Amino acid sequence: PPLSYKDQLISLEQAQILGSIRRIIQNRNLIIRVTDKGNNFYIGSAVEFEQKATKIFSDTNAFIELSYNPFNEILDKVIQLLNTLCGKDLIRKWQYEQMMPDRTTCELAHLYFNPKTHKDGIPVRLIESTICADIDGTLR
């Protein structure tokens, strides 16, 4: 059913507010992030946030930033290997099907940062996201 006139006005007002917030974020080069503790949002300078991330990378020396996205290349190699293994009867059909990654749901592991607003200077916590890095089925 169509929205009532009142709901249309409310919807229009909310859309205008959202557009205004988006323009402010873009014009002032801000970011919005979920905080490390609690269900709050942090709004801050994108440049400052990037500097904190860069500092973590240089301090830990444990990560490198990729110059390109190797997702398709890696996925194609995994699929090619599975096809070869199955074609030579080195794995069974059910193993092949279980290990085959789904291009629509898998993603590369990646890093992101959550601001620790409960600490002085608002440091950032490094989070490594592997939840959708669909290697679990392939490695079993």
N, CA, C and O atoms as CSV, one atom per row, in Angstrom:
chain,resi,resn,atom,element,x,y,z
A,1,PRO,N,N,0.835,-1.200,0.000
A,1,PRO,CA,C,0.000,0.000,0.000
A,1,PRO,C,C,0.871,1.251,0.000
A,1,PRO,O,O,1.967,1.243,0.560
A,2,PRO,N,N,0.398,2.309,-0.615
A,2,PRO,CA,C,1.162,3.562,-0.646
A,2,PRO,C,C,1.242,4.195,0.744
A,2,PRO,O,O,0.390,3.968,1.603
A,3,LEU,N,N,2.293,4.994,0.936
A,3,LEU,CA,C,2.472,5.681,2.215
A,3,LEU,C,C,1.435,6.776,2.373
A,3,LEU,O,O,0.994,7.393,1.403
A,4,SER,N,N,1.060,7.000,3.623
A,4,SER,CA,C,0.149,8.107,3.898
A,4,SER,C,C,0.892,9.423,3.657
A,4,SER,O,O,2.121,9.446,3.587
A,5,TYR,N,N,0.149,10.496,3.534
A,5,TYR,CA,C,0.747,11.814,3.304
A,5,TYR,C,C,1.718,12.161,4.431
A,5,TYR,O,O,2.805,12.682,4.183
A,6,LYS,N,N,1.317,11.870,5.670
A,6,LYS,CA,C,2.165,12.159,6.836
A,6,LYS,C,C,3.471,11.360,6.754
A,6,LYS,O,O,4.550,11.902,6.995
A,7,ASP,N,N,3.367,10.072,6.414
A,7,ASP,CA,C,4.565,9.238,6.307
A,7,ASP,C,C,5.458,9.683,5.148
A,7,ASP,O,O,6.682,9.588,5.240
A,8,GLN,N,N,4.859,10.166,4.063
A,8,GLN,CA,C,5.636,10.698,2.946
A,8,GLN,C,C,6.435,11.922,3.370
A,8,GLN,O,O,7.597,12.072,2.993
A,9,LEU,N,N,5.809,12.801,4.159
A,9,LEU,CA,C,6.510,13.994,4.658
A,9,LEU,C,C,7.657,13.610,5.581
A,9,LEU,O,O,8.754,14.161,5.487
A,10,ILE,N,N,7.395,12.658,6.473
A,10,ILE,CA,C,8.438,12.189,7.398
A,10,ILE,C,C,9.589,11.576,6.606
A,10,ILE,O,O,10.755,11.843,6.897
A,11,SER,N,N,9.269,10.763,5.614
A,11,SER,CA,C,10.285,10.126,4.780
A,11,SER,C,C,11.121,11.164,4.033
A,11,SER,O,O,12.344,11.048,3.969
A,12,LEU,N,N,10.471,12.166,3.476
A,12,LEU,CA,C,11.168,13.234,2.759
A,12,LEU,C,C,12.097,14.006,3.693
A,12,LEU,O,O,13.233,14.315,3.333
A,13,GLU,N,N,11.607,14.316,4.891
A,13,GLU,CA,C,12.419,15.045,5.872
A,13,GLU,C,C,13.646,14.226,6.267
A,13,GLU,O,O,14.751,14.763,6.360
A,14,GLN,N,N,13.451,12.920,6.501
A,14,GLN,CA,C,14.571,12.058,6.877
A,14,GLN,C,C,15.582,11.943,5.732
A,14,GLN,O,O,16.788,11.906,5.975
A,15,ALA,N,N,15.106,11.888,4.501
A,15,ALA,CA,C,16.005,11.830,3.344
A,15,ALA,C,C,16.825,13.110,3.233
A,15,ALA,O,O,18.010,13.058,2.901
A,16,GLN,N,N,16.212,14.254,3.507
A,16,GLN,CA,C,16.932,15.532,3.461
A,16,GLN,C,C,17.981,15.605,4.567
A,16,GLN,O,O,19.090,16.091,4.345
A,17,ILE,N,N,17.628,15.121,5.758
A,17,ILE,CA,C,18.586,15.100,6.873
A,17,ILE,C,C,19.768,14.201,6.516
A,17,ILE,O,O,20.922,14.573,6.723
A,18,LEU,N,N,19.477,13.026,5.983
A,18,LEU,CA,C,20.536,12.094,5.597
A,18,LEU,C,C,21.444,12.704,4.533
A,18,LEU,O,O,22.666,12.575,4.613
A,19,GLY,N,N,20.862,13.361,3.546
A,19,GLY,CA,C,21.655,14.032,2.514
A,19,GLY,C,C,22.535,15.113,3.097
A,19,GLY,O,O,23.683,15.277,2.683
A,20,SER,N,N,22.004,15.855,4.058
A,20,SER,CA,C,22.775,16.905,4.725
A,20,SER,C,C,23.955,16.311,5.491
A,20,SER,O,O,25.065,16.842,5.443
A,21,ILE,N,N,23.710,15.214,6.193
A,21,ILE,CA,C,24.785,14.545,6.945
A,21,ILE,C,C,25.858,14.042,5.986
A,21,ILE,O,O,27.048,14.193,6.261
A,22,ARG,N,N,25.457,13.452,4.874
A,22,ARG,CA,C,26.428,12.959,3.885
A,22,ARG,C,C,27.292,14.091,3.340
A,22,ARG,O,O,28.504,13.934,3.195
A,23,ARG,N,N,26.674,15.225,3.040
A,23,ARG,CA,C,27.440,16.371,2.520
A,23,ARG,C,C,28.438,16.879,3.559
A,23,ARG,O,O,29.577,17.198,3.218
A,24,ILE,N,N,28.022,16.958,4.816
A,24,ILE,CA,C,28.925,17.409,5.885
A,24,ILE,C,C,30.111,16.454,5.999
A,24,ILE,O,O,31.254,16.895,6.114
A,25,ILE,N,N,29.846,15.155,5.969
A,25,ILE,CA,C,30.908,14.152,6.080
A,25,ILE,C,C,31.893,14.300,4.923
A,25,ILE,O,O,33.105,14.264,5.134
A,26,GLN,N,N,31.386,14.464,3.713
A,26,GLN,CA,C,32.268,14.602,2.548
A,26,GLN,C,C,33.032,15.918,2.568
A,26,GLN,O,O,34.239,15.937,2.326
A,27,ASN,N,N,32.349,17.009,2.852
A,27,ASN,CA,C,32.987,18.332,2.812
A,27,ASN,C,C,34.055,18.499,3.883
A,27,ASN,O,O,35.048,19.194,3.664
A,28,ARG,N,N,33.865,17.881,5.017
A,28,ARG,CA,C,34.827,18.020,6.125
A,28,ARG,C,C,35.776,16.834,6.229
A,28,ARG,O,O,36.571,16.759,7.166
A,29,ASN,N,N,35.703,15.905,5.275
A,29,ASN,CA,C,36.577,14.735,5.249
A,29,ASN,C,C,36.524,13.968,6.573
A,29,ASN,O,O,37.547,13.719,7.210
A,30,LEU,N,N,35.309,13.604,6.962
A,30,LEU,CA,C,35.085,12.880,8.207
A,30,LEU,C,C,34.825,11.406,7.921
A,30,LEU,O,O,34.526,11.011,6.795
A,31,ILE,N,N,34.950,10.607,8.979
A,31,ILE,CA,C,34.590,9.193,8.905
A,31,ILE,C,C,33.642,8.881,10.048
A,31,ILE,O,O,33.628,9.573,11.066
A,32,ILE,N,N,32.859,7.842,9.872
A,32,ILE,CA,C,32.000,7.322,10.939
A,32,ILE,C,C,32.395,5.870,11.136
A,32,ILE,O,O,32.412,5.088,10.185
A,33,ARG,N,N,32.711,5.513,12.368
A,33,ARG,CA,C,33.089,4.140,12.692
A,33,ARG,C,C,32.367,3.705,13.960
A,33,ARG,O,O,32.074,4.519,14.836
A,34,VAL,N,N,32.087,2.403,14.043
A,34,VAL,CA,C,31.575,1.827,15.280
A,34,VAL,C,C,32.730,1.812,16.266
A,34,VAL,O,O,33.863,1.511,15.892
A,35,THR,N,N,32.450,2.136,17.526
A,35,THR,CA,C,33.521,2.170,18.524
A,35,THR,C,C,33.891,0.767,18.975
A,35,THR,O,O,33.154,-0.193,18.745
A,36,ASP,N,N,35.050,0.666,19.622
A,36,ASP,CA,C,35.567,-0.613,20.079
A,36,ASP,C,C,34.710,-1.205,21.191
A,36,ASP,O,O,34.440,-2.406,21.189
A,37,LYS,N,N,34.285,-0.391,22.124
A,37,LYS,CA,C,33.458,-0.867,23.239
A,37,LYS,C,C,32.114,-0.166,23.176
A,37,LYS,O,O,32.045,1.049,22.989
A,38,GLY,N,N,31.072,-0.918,23.328
A,38,GLY,CA,C,29.747,-0.303,23.344
A,38,GLY,C,C,29.138,-0.205,21.964
A,38,GLY,O,O,29.725,-0.619,20.964
A,39,ASN,N,N,27.963,0.344,21.942
A,39,ASN,CA,C,27.220,0.465,20.684
A,39,ASN,C,C,27.162,1.914,20.241
A,39,ASN,O,O,26.091,2.435,19.932
A,40,ASN,N,N,28.304,2.555,20.210
A,40,ASN,CA,C,28.373,3.968,19.849
A,40,ASN,C,C,29.047,4.136,18.497
A,40,ASN,O,O,29.644,3.206,17.954
A,41,PHE,N,N,28.933,5.339,17.977
A,41,PHE,CA,C,29.625,5.686,16.743
A,41,PHE,C,C,30.652,6.768,17.032
A,41,PHE,O,O,30.442,7.633,17.883
A,42,TYR,N,N,31.751,6.708,16.320
A,42,TYR,CA,C,32.799,7.711,16.409
A,42,TYR,C,C,32.780,8.493,15.107
A,42,TYR,O,O,32.798,7.909,14.024
A,43,ILE,N,N,32.744,9.805,15.213
A,43,ILE,CA,C,32.840,10.673,14.045
A,43,ILE,C,C,34.116,11.474,14.209
A,43,ILE,O,O,34.273,12.208,15.186
A,44,GLY,N,N,35.023,11.340,13.264
A,44,GLY,CA,C,36.299,12.031,13.390
A,44,GLY,C,C,36.941,12.295,12.043
A,44,GLY,O,O,36.390,11.972,10.990
A,45,SER,N,N,38.103,12.881,12.104
A,45,SER,CA,C,38.857,13.252,10.910
A,45,SER,C,C,39.382,12.005,10.199
A,45,SER,O,O,40.035,11.160,10.812
A,46,ALA,N,N,39.094,11.900,8.911
A,46,ALA,CA,C,39.588,10.773,8.122
A,46,ALA,C,C,41.112,10.796,8.046
A,46,ALA,O,O,41.751,9.744,8.057
A,47,VAL,N,N,41.693,11.990,7.968
A,47,VAL,CA,C,43.151,12.124,7.893
A,47,VAL,C,C,43.789,11.618,9.186
A,47,VAL,O,O,44.768,10.873,9.147
A,48,GLU,N,N,43.237,12.020,10.324
A,48,GLU,CA,C,43.772,11.584,11.619
A,48,GLU,C,C,43.644,10.067,11.768
A,48,GLU,O,O,44.562,9.407,12.254
A,49,PHE,N,N,42.519,9.527,11.356
A,49,PHE,CA,C,42.294,8.086,11.443
A,49,PHE,C,C,43.305,7.342,10.571
A,49,PHE,O,O,43.853,6.320,10.984
A,50,GLU,N,N,43.547,7.852,9.374
A,50,GLU,CA,C,44.521,7.250,8.459
A,50,GLU,C,C,45.928,7.299,9.056
A,50,GLU,O,O,46.698,6.351,8.902
A,51,GLN,N,N,46.271,8.399,9.736
A,51,GLN,CA,C,47.586,8.520,10.376
A,51,GLN,C,C,47.750,7.474,11.474
A,51,GLN,O,O,48.822,6.888,11.621
A,52,LYS,N,N,46.690,7.240,12.245
A,52,LYS,CA,C,46.754,6.226,13.307
A,52,LYS,C,C,46.933,4.831,12.706
A,52,LYS,O,O,47.692,4.018,13.234
A,53,ALA,N,N,46.242,4.559,11.617
A,53,ALA,CA,C,46.378,3.266,10.949
A,53,ALA,C,C,47.794,3.094,10.401
A,53,ALA,O,O,48.392,2.027,10.544
A,54,THR,N,N,48.326,4.136,9.778
A,54,THR,CA,C,49.685,4.097,9.232
A,54,THR,C,C,50.700,3.852,10.338
A,54,THR,O,O,51.664,3.111,10.145
A,55,LYS,N,N,50.490,4.471,11.495
A,55,LYS,CA,C,51.394,4.288,12.636
A,55,LYS,C,C,51.383,2.831,13.109
A,55,LYS,O,O,52.434,2.272,13.421
A,56,ILE,N,N,50.207,2.225,13.161
A,56,ILE,CA,C,50.132,0.815,13.562
A,56,ILE,C,C,50.907,-0.049,12.574
A,56,ILE,O,O,51.650,-0.942,12.979
A,57,PHE,N,N,50.739,0.213,11.284
A,57,PHE,CA,C,51.465,-0.562,10.274
A,57,PHE,C,C,52.970,-0.410,10.434
A,57,PHE,O,O,53.704,-1.394,10.352
A,58,SER,N,N,53.434,0.813,10.661
A,58,SER,CA,C,54.880,1.029,10.781
A,58,SER,C,C,55.420,0.481,12.101
A,58,SER,O,O,56.543,-0.020,12.144
A,59,ASP,N,N,54.633,0.570,13.180
A,59,ASP,CA,C,55.076,0.059,14.483
A,59,ASP,C,C,55.157,-1.464,14.495
A,59,ASP,O,O,56.110,-2.030,15.031
A,60,THR,N,N,54.170,-2.129,13.911
A,60,THR,CA,C,54.137,-3.592,13.963
A,60,THR,C,C,54.969,-4.228,12.862
A,60,THR,O,O,55.527,-5.308,13.053
A,61,ASN,N,N,55.058,-3.576,11.720
A,61,ASN,CA,C,55.781,-4.116,10.569
A,61,ASN,C,C,55.295,-5.525,10.213
A,61,ASN,O,O,56.055,-6.332,9.677
A,62,ALA,N,N,54.023,-5.816,10.516
A,62,ALA,CA,C,53.475,-7.150,10.300
A,62,ALA,C,C,52.577,-7.242,9.077
A,62,ALA,O,O,52.209,-8.340,8.657
A,63,PHE,N,N,52.223,-6.104,8.505
A,63,PHE,CA,C,51.290,-6.104,7.383
A,63,PHE,C,C,51.834,-5.243,6.252
A,63,PHE,O,O,52.620,-4.322,6.473
A,64,ILE,N,N,51.403,-5.559,5.043
A,64,ILE,CA,C,51.722,-4.701,3.905
A,64,ILE,C,C,50.413,-4.353,3.202
A,64,ILE,O,O,49.469,-5.144,3.193
A,65,GLU,N,N,50.372,-3.177,2.622
A,65,GLU,CA,C,49.200,-2.769,1.869
A,65,GLU,C,C,49.363,-3.250,0.435
A,65,GLU,O,O,50.388,-3.008,-0.202
A,66,LEU,N,N,48.347,-3.928,-0.059
A,66,LEU,CA,C,48.407,-4.447,-1.418
A,66,LEU,C,C,48.160,-3.331,-2.418
A,66,LEU,O,O,47.339,-2.444,-2.185
A,67,SER,N,N,48.872,-3.384,-3.525
A,67,SER,CA,C,48.708,-2.354,-4.553
A,67,SER,C,C,47.553,-2.686,-5.501
A,67,SER,O,O,47.121,-1.838,-6.282
A,68,TYR,N,N,47.058,-3.920,-5.429
A,68,TYR,CA,C,45.925,-4.326,-6.266
A,68,TYR,C,C,45.131,-5.381,-5.510
A,68,TYR,O,O,45.595,-5.897,-4.493
A,69,ASN,N,N,43.959,-5.700,-5.990
A,69,ASN,CA,C,43.104,-6.698,-5.360
A,69,ASN,C,C,43.342,-8.060,-6.022
A,69,ASN,O,O,42.952,-8.257,-7.173
A,70,PRO,N,N,43.980,-9.005,-5.309
A,70,PRO,CA,C,44.307,-10.299,-5.913
A,70,PRO,C,C,43.182,-11.329,-5.821
A,70,PRO,O,O,43.397,-12.504,-6.119
A,71,PHE,N,N,41.987,-10.903,-5.413
A,71,PHE,CA,C,40.886,-11.836,-5.164
A,71,PHE,C,C,40.619,-12.769,-6.345
A,71,PHE,O,O,40.636,-13.989,-6.186
A,72,ASN,N,N,40.374,-12.206,-7.519
A,72,ASN,CA,C,40.034,-13.043,-8.686
A,72,ASN,C,C,41.166,-13.992,-9.060
A,72,ASN,O,O,40.930,-15.143,-9.426
A,73,GLU,N,N,42.387,-13.501,-8.966
A,73,GLU,CA,C,43.557,-14.326,-9.286
A,73,GLU,C,C,43.654,-15.524,-8.336
A,73,GLU,O,O,43.875,-16.653,-8.775
A,74,ILE,N,N,43.491,-15.275,-7.046
A,74,ILE,CA,C,43.567,-16.345,-6.045
A,74,ILE,C,C,42.420,-17.331,-6.236
A,74,ILE,O,O,42.621,-18.545,-6.230
A,75,LEU,N,N,41.225,-16.794,-6.405
A,75,LEU,CA,C,40.053,-17.652,-6.577
A,75,LEU,C,C,40.188,-18.527,-7.821
A,75,LEU,O,O,39.872,-19.715,-7.781
A,76,ASP,N,N,40.652,-17.951,-8.912
A,76,ASP,CA,C,40.837,-18.722,-10.145
A,76,ASP,C,C,41.859,-19.840,-9.957
A,76,ASP,O,O,41.672,-20.942,-10.474
A,77,LYS,N,N,42.937,-19.568,-9.223
A,77,LYS,CA,C,43.960,-20.593,-8.979
A,77,LYS,C,C,43.412,-21.724,-8.115
A,77,LYS,O,O,43.711,-22.894,-8.356
A,78,VAL,N,N,42.607,-21.376,-7.104
A,78,VAL,CA,C,42.001,-22.402,-6.243
A,78,VAL,C,C,41.064,-23.275,-7.068
A,78,VAL,O,O,41.100,-24.501,-6.964
A,79,ILE,N,N,40.229,-22.648,-7.881
A,79,ILE,CA,C,39.286,-23.403,-8.718
A,79,ILE,C,C,40.035,-24.290,-9.710
A,79,ILE,O,O,39.659,-25.444,-9.919
A,80,GLN,N,N,41.083,-23.761,-10.318
A,80,GLN,CA,C,41.884,-24.538,-11.267
A,80,GLN,C,C,42.517,-25.748,-10.578
A,80,GLN,O,O,42.527,-26.848,-11.131
A,81,LEU,N,N,43.042,-25.544,-9.378
A,81,LEU,CA,C,43.648,-26.645,-8.630
A,81,LEU,C,C,42.608,-27.703,-8.273
A,81,LEU,O,O,42.863,-28.898,-8.421
A,82,LEU,N,N,41.445,-27.274,-7.806
A,82,LEU,CA,C,40.393,-28.230,-7.460
A,82,LEU,C,C,39.938,-29.012,-8.694
A,82,LEU,O,O,39.699,-30.217,-8.614
A,83,ASN,N,N,39.820,-28.330,-9.827
A,83,ASN,CA,C,39.444,-29.017,-11.068
A,83,ASN,C,C,40.487,-30.064,-11.456
A,83,ASN,O,O,40.138,-31.166,-11.878
A,84,THR,N,N,41.758,-29.719,-11.313
A,84,THR,CA,C,42.841,-30.655,-11.626
A,84,THR,C,C,42.797,-31.861,-10.698
A,84,THR,O,O,42.897,-33.002,-11.149
A,85,LEU,N,N,42.647,-31.606,-9.390
A,85,LEU,CA,C,42.599,-32.702,-8.415
A,85,LEU,C,C,41.422,-33.631,-8.680
A,85,LEU,O,O,41.557,-34.853,-8.617
A,86,CYS,N,N,40.276,-33.047,-8.973
A,86,CYS,CA,C,39.077,-33.849,-9.236
A,86,CYS,C,C,39.219,-34.599,-10.568
A,86,CYS,O,O,38.828,-35.761,-10.677
A,87,GLY,N,N,39.775,-33.930,-11.567
A,87,GLY,CA,C,39.962,-34.552,-12.881
A,87,GLY,C,C,40.903,-35.743,-12.847
A,87,GLY,O,O,40.760,-36.669,-13.645
A,88,LYS,N,N,41.870,-35.731,-11.926
A,88,LYS,CA,C,42.824,-36.837,-11.795
A,88,LYS,C,C,42.386,-37.839,-10.727
A,88,LYS,O,O,43.152,-38.725,-10.348
A,89,ASP,N,N,41.153,-37.693,-10.247
A,89,ASP,CA,C,40.587,-38.568,-9.205
A,89,ASP,C,C,41.429,-38.589,-7.933
A,89,ASP,O,O,41.507,-39.610,-7.249
A,90,LEU,N,N,42.061,-37.453,-7.619
A,90,LEU,CA,C,42.834,-37.349,-6.380
A,90,LEU,C,C,41.958,-36.895,-5.212
A,90,LEU,O,O,42.331,-37.052,-4.050
A,91,ILE,N,N,40.808,-36.339,-5.524
A,91,ILE,CA,C,39.793,-36.037,-4.507
A,91,ILE,C,C,38.453,-36.534,-5.034
A,91,ILE,O,O,38.233,-36.624,-6.242
A,92,ARG,N,N,37.559,-36.857,-4.092
A,92,ARG,CA,C,36.235,-37.340,-4.486
A,92,ARG,C,C,35.340,-36.164,-4.851
A,92,ARG,O,O,35.634,-35.019,-4.506
A,93,LYS,N,N,34.251,-36.450,-5.547
A,93,LYS,CA,C,33.308,-35.424,-6.000
A,93,LYS,C,C,32.760,-34.615,-4.820
A,93,LYS,O,O,32.655,-33.392,-4.907
A,94,TRP,N,N,32.407,-35.298,-3.707
A,94,TRP,CA,C,31.848,-34.590,-2.554
A,94,TRP,C,C,32.893,-33.676,-1.928
A,94,TRP,O,O,32.553,-32.604,-1.428
A,95,GLN,N,N,34.157,-34.084,-1.947
A,95,GLN,CA,C,35.228,-33.234,-1.428
A,95,GLN,C,C,35.400,-32.005,-2.321
A,95,GLN,O,O,35.569,-30.886,-1.837
A,96,TYR,N,N,35.353,-32.236,-3.618
A,96,TYR,CA,C,35.444,-31.149,-4.595
A,96,TYR,C,C,34.347,-30.123,-4.341
A,96,TYR,O,O,34.612,-28.922,-4.283
A,97,GLU,N,N,33.114,-30.599,-4.191
A,97,GLU,CA,C,31.977,-29.701,-3.977
A,97,GLU,C,C,32.081,-28.962,-2.647
A,97,GLU,O,O,31.733,-27.784,-2.556
A,98,GLN,N,N,32.562,-29.658,-1.615
A,98,GLN,CA,C,32.686,-29.025,-0.305
A,98,GLN,C,C,33.792,-27.971,-0.296
A,98,GLN,O,O,33.669,-26.945,0.373
A,99,MET,N,N,34.856,-28.219,-1.028
A,99,MET,CA,C,35.989,-27.293,-1.024
A,99,MET,C,C,35.854,-26.148,-2.022
A,99,MET,O,O,36.588,-25.165,-1.930
A,100,MET,N,N,34.939,-26.255,-2.963
A,100,MET,CA,C,34.791,-25.226,-3.996
A,100,MET,C,C,34.300,-23.917,-3.367
A,100,MET,O,O,33.212,-23.883,-2.792
A,101,PRO,N,N,35.088,-22.839,-3.467
A,101,PRO,CA,C,34.663,-21.553,-2.893
A,101,PRO,C,C,33.526,-20.944,-3.708
A,101,PRO,O,O,33.455,-21.121,-4.924
A,102,ASP,N,N,32.645,-20.230,-3.027
A,102,ASP,CA,C,31.527,-19.548,-3.676
A,102,ASP,C,C,31.939,-18.106,-3.950
A,102,ASP,O,O,32.138,-17.325,-3.019
A,103,ARG,N,N,32.065,-17.757,-5.210
A,103,ARG,CA,C,32.522,-16.420,-5.623
A,103,ARG,C,C,31.638,-15.306,-5.067
A,103,ARG,O,O,32.112,-14.191,-4.847
A,104,THR,N,N,30.359,-15.598,-4.840
A,104,THR,CA,C,29.432,-14.552,-4.388
A,104,THR,C,C,29.494,-14.302,-2.888
A,104,THR,O,O,29.060,-13.248,-2.423
A,105,THR,N,N,30.027,-15.252,-2.119
A,105,THR,CA,C,30.036,-15.069,-0.662
A,105,THR,C,C,31.429,-14.967,-0.058
A,105,THR,O,O,31.572,-14.460,1.055
A,106,CYS,N,N,32.452,-15.429,-0.753
A,106,CYS,CA,C,33.778,-15.376,-0.143
A,106,CYS,C,C,34.446,-14.034,-0.423
A,106,CYS,O,O,34.128,-13.347,-1.394
A,107,GLU,N,N,35.365,-13.690,0.443
A,107,GLU,CA,C,36.120,-12.443,0.298
A,107,GLU,C,C,37.492,-12.651,0.898
A,107,GLU,O,O,37.709,-13.587,1.668
A,108,LEU,N,N,38.409,-11.787,0.547
A,108,LEU,CA,C,39.744,-11.850,1.131
A,108,LEU,C,C,39.693,-11.407,2.584
A,108,LEU,O,O,38.882,-10.561,2.960
A,109,ALA,N,N,40.556,-11.982,3.387
A,109,ALA,CA,C,40.721,-11.473,4.740
A,109,ALA,C,C,41.213,-10.034,4.628
A,109,ALA,O,O,41.990,-9.704,3.731
A,110,HIS,N,N,40.765,-9.192,5.529
A,110,HIS,CA,C,41.170,-7.785,5.466
A,110,HIS,C,C,41.221,-7.196,6.867
A,110,HIS,O,O,40.700,-7.773,7.822
A,111,LEU,N,N,41.849,-6.054,6.969
A,111,LEU,CA,C,41.993,-5.361,8.244
A,111,LEU,C,C,41.081,-4.150,8.278
A,111,LEU,O,O,40.815,-3.517,7.256
A,112,TYR,N,N,40.607,-3.844,9.479
A,112,TYR,CA,C,39.932,-2.575,9.701
A,112,TYR,C,C,40.221,-2.140,11.128
A,112,TYR,O,O,40.768,-2.907,11.920
A,113,PHE,N,N,39.858,-0.936,11.446
A,113,PHE,CA,C,40.203,-0.360,12.739
A,113,PHE,C,C,38.957,0.158,13.434
A,113,PHE,O,O,38.101,0.789,12.814
A,114,ASN,N,N,38.866,-0.115,14.732
A,114,ASN,CA,C,37.796,0.453,15.545
A,114,ASN,C,C,38.414,1.435,16.534
A,114,ASN,O,O,39.386,1.097,17.209
A,115,PRO,N,N,37.867,2.640,16.629
A,115,PRO,CA,C,38.405,3.610,17.586
A,115,PRO,C,C,38.059,3.224,19.021
A,115,PRO,O,O,36.948,2.779,19.308
A,116,LYS,N,N,39.032,3.403,19.920
A,116,LYS,CA,C,38.830,3.150,21.350
A,116,LYS,C,C,38.493,4.478,22.018
A,116,LYS,O,O,39.369,5.144,22.570
A,117,THR,N,N,37.227,4.856,21.965
A,117,THR,CA,C,36.822,6.163,22.492
A,117,THR,C,C,36.892,6.228,24.009
A,117,THR,O,O,36.845,7.319,24.579
A,118,HIS,N,N,37.002,5.091,24.671
A,118,HIS,CA,C,37.091,5.067,26.130
A,118,HIS,C,C,38.519,5.324,26.621
A,118,HIS,O,O,38.751,5.362,27.830
A,119,LYS,N,N,39.475,5.501,25.711
A,119,LYS,CA,C,40.869,5.752,26.096
A,119,LYS,C,C,41.310,7.124,25.611
A,119,LYS,O,O,40.814,7.639,24.609
A,120,ASP,N,N,42.257,7.707,26.347
A,120,ASP,CA,C,42.785,9.024,25.981
A,120,ASP,C,C,43.460,8.971,24.611
A,120,ASP,O,O,44.156,8.008,24.289
A,121,GLY,N,N,43.251,9.996,23.827
A,121,GLY,CA,C,43.850,10.085,22.502
A,121,GLY,C,C,43.121,9.275,21.447
A,121,GLY,O,O,43.479,9.311,20.270
A,122,ILE,N,N,42.112,8.553,21.861
A,122,ILE,CA,C,41.305,7.700,20.975
A,122,ILE,C,C,42.194,6.859,20.048
A,122,ILE,O,O,42.193,7.059,18.833
A,123,PRO,N,N,42.956,5.912,20.630
A,123,PRO,CA,C,43.730,5.012,19.775
A,123,PRO,C,C,42.785,4.095,18.992
A,123,PRO,O,O,41.581,4.078,19.248
A,124,VAL,N,N,43.324,3.345,18.054
A,124,VAL,CA,C,42.495,2.434,17.265
A,124,VAL,C,C,42.905,0.992,17.527
A,124,VAL,O,O,44.076,0.695,17.764
A,125,ARG,N,N,41.921,0.106,17.480
A,125,ARG,CA,C,42.169,-1.331,17.629
A,125,ARG,C,C,42.165,-1.951,16.237
A,125,ARG,O,O,41.246,-1.730,15.448
A,126,LEU,N,N,43.194,-2.720,15.949
A,126,LEU,CA,C,43.318,-3.411,14.669
A,126,LEU,C,C,42.473,-4.689,14.712
A,126,LEU,O,O,42.625,-5.507,15.620
A,127,ILE,N,N,41.602,-4.851,13.746
A,127,ILE,CA,C,40.755,-6.036,13.651
A,127,ILE,C,C,41.058,-6.729,12.328
A,127,ILE,O,O,41.042,-6.102,11.269
A,128,GLU,N,N,41.334,-8.026,12.400
A,128,GLU,CA,C,41.546,-8.807,11.185
A,128,GLU,C,C,40.272,-9.583,10.902
A,128,GLU,O,O,39.882,-10.452,11.682
A,129,SER,N,N,39.631,-9.274,9.800
A,129,SER,CA,C,38.369,-9.910,9.444
A,129,SER,C,C,38.627,-11.086,8.524
A,129,SER,O,O,39.076,-10.924,7.389
A,130,THR,N,N,38.332,-12.280,9.036
A,130,THR,CA,C,38.473,-13.486,8.219
A,130,THR,C,C,37.165,-14.266,8.176
A,130,THR,O,O,37.125,-15.375,7.643
A,131,ILE,N,N,36.101,-13.704,8.728
A,131,ILE,CA,C,34.837,-14.425,8.863
A,131,ILE,C,C,34.276,-14.879,7.519
A,131,ILE,O,O,33.705,-15.966,7.428
A,132,CYS,N,N,34.427,-14.070,6.484
A,132,CYS,CA,C,33.898,-14.438,5.158
A,132,CYS,C,C,35.005,-14.833,4.196
A,132,CYS,O,O,34.761,-15.023,3.004
A,133,ALA,N,N,36.220,-14.956,4.711
A,133,ALA,CA,C,37.320,-15.425,3.867
A,133,ALA,C,C,37.132,-16.932,3.741
A,133,ALA,O,O,37.601,-17.693,4.588
A,134,ASP,N,N,36.460,-17.355,2.708
A,134,ASP,CA,C,35.930,-18.707,2.571
A,134,ASP,C,C,37.028,-19.733,2.334
A,134,ASP,O,O,37.079,-20.384,1.290
A,135,ILE,N,N,37.907,-19.862,3.324
A,135,ILE,CA,C,38.951,-20.871,3.201
A,135,ILE,C,C,38.643,-22.068,4.077
A,135,ILE,O,O,39.285,-23.112,3.957
A,136,ASP,N,N,37.665,-21.924,4.957
A,136,ASP,CA,C,37.361,-22.985,5.906
A,136,ASP,C,C,37.025,-24.291,5.193
A,136,ASP,O,O,37.585,-25.337,5.521
A,137,GLY,N,N,36.125,-24.241,4.233
A,137,GLY,CA,C,35.753,-25.440,3.498
A,137,GLY,C,C,36.891,-25.987,2.662
A,137,GLY,O,O,37.011,-27.201,2.493
A,138,THR,N,N,37.719,-25.113,2.141
A,138,THR,CA,C,38.825,-25.541,1.291
A,138,THR,C,C,39.919,-26.226,2.104
A,138,THR,O,O,40.578,-27.139,1.605
A,139,LEU,N,N,40.120,-25.798,3.347
A,139,LEU,CA,C,41.213,-26.344,4.147
A,139,LEU,C,C,40.864,-27.631,4.884
A,139,LEU,O,O,41.763,-28.311,5.381
A,140,ARG,N,N,39.599,-27.981,4.968
A,140,ARG,CA,C,39.231,-29.178,5.742
A,140,ARG,C,C,39.781,-30.433,5.151
A,140,ARG,O,O,39.558,-31.518,5.687
